């Protein structure tokens, strides 16, 4: 996987209320749910669209969030991520 990192550089993105779509240098588009990244889910559209592309990640300076391409490809969610319920609200964690 390491030898292909140059092909996994983020070059563009689209983020709406539901999905984060990231285009990579090799033409792939990786899409993940926005709820995977709670700060991004709570951000205003202007904050979501203010991004800096790094060699292997995306940085949102307004909300101090970094997401790596590898974490998106591997399905790694941020700490505290909770899926949405049928009404569109964040599900509460259950005690164990």
QUIUR-V935659 format. One record per residue. N is the residue number from 1. RES is the residue in one letter. PHI is phi as a letter, one per 40 degrees, with the letter a starting at -180 (* if undefined). OMEGA is omega as a letter, one per 30 degrees, with the letter a starting at -180 (* if undefined). D_CENTER is the distance of its C-alpha to the mean C-alpha in whole Angstrom. Layout:
N|RES|PHI|OMEGA|D_CENTER ; N|RES|PHI|OMEGA|D_CENTER
This chain:
1|X|*|a|20 ; 2|X|d|a|21 ; 3|X|c|a|23 ; 4|X|b|a|20 ; 5|X|c|l|18 ; 6|X|c|l|19 ; 7|X|c|a|18 ; 8|X|b|l|14 ; 9|X|c|l|14 ; 10|X|c|a|12 ; 11|X|b|l|14 ; 12|X|a|l|12 ; 13|X|a|l|10 ; 14|X|b|a|10 ; 15|X|b|l|8 ; 16|X|b|a|11 ; 17|X|c|a|12 ; 18|X|b|a|11 ; 19|X|b|l|8 ; 20|X|b|l|5 ; 21|X|b|a|8 ; 22|X|b|l|8 ; 23|X|c|l|12 ; 24|X|b|a|13 ; 25|X|d|a|17 ; 26|X|c|l|18 ; 27|X|g|l|18 ; 28|X|c|l|15 ; 29|X|b|l|12 ; 30|X|b|l|9 ; 31|X|b|l|8 ; 32|X|b|l|6 ; 33|X|c|l|7 ; 34|X|c|a|6 ; 35|X|c|l|9 ; 36|X|c|a|7 ; 37|X|b|a|6 ; 38|X|d|l|10 ; 39|X|c|l|10 ; 40|X|c|l|7 ; 41|X|c|a|9 ; 42|X|c|a|13 ; 43|X|c|l|12 ; 44|X|c|l|15 ; 45|X|d|l|14 ; 46|X|c|l|16 ; 47|X|c|l|13 ; 48|X|c|a|10 ; 49|X|c|l|12 ; 50|X|c|a|13 ; 51|X|b|l|11 ; 52|X|b|l|13 ; 53|X|c|l|13 ; 54|X|b|a|14 ; 55|X|d|a|15 ; 56|X|b|a|13 ; 57|X|a|l|10 ; 58|X|b|a|8 ; 59|X|b|l|10 ; 60|X|b|a|10 ; 61|X|c|a|14 ; 62|X|c|a|15 ; 63|X|b|l|13 ; 64|X|f|a|13 ; 65|X|b|l|9 ; 66|X|b|l|8 ; 67|X|b|l|6 ; 68|X|c|l|8 ; 69|X|c|a|9 ; 70|X|d|l|11 ; 71|X|c|l|9 ; 72|X|c|a|7 ; 73|X|c|a|10 ; 74|X|c|l|12 ; 75|X|g|l|10 ; 76|X|c|l|10 ; 77|X|c|l|9 ; 78|X|c|l|9 ; 79|X|d|l|13 ; 80|X|g|l|14 ; 81|X|c|l|11 ; 82|X|b|l|14 ; 83|X|c|l|14 ; 84|X|c|l|16 ; 85|X|c|a|19 ; 86|X|c|a|21 ; 87|X|c|a|22 ; 88|X|g|l|18 ; 89|X|c|l|18 ; 90|X|c|l|17 ; 91|X|c|l|19 ; 92|X|c|l|21 ; 93|X|c|l|21 ; 94|X|b|l|24 ; 95|X|c|l|27 ; 96|X|b|*|28
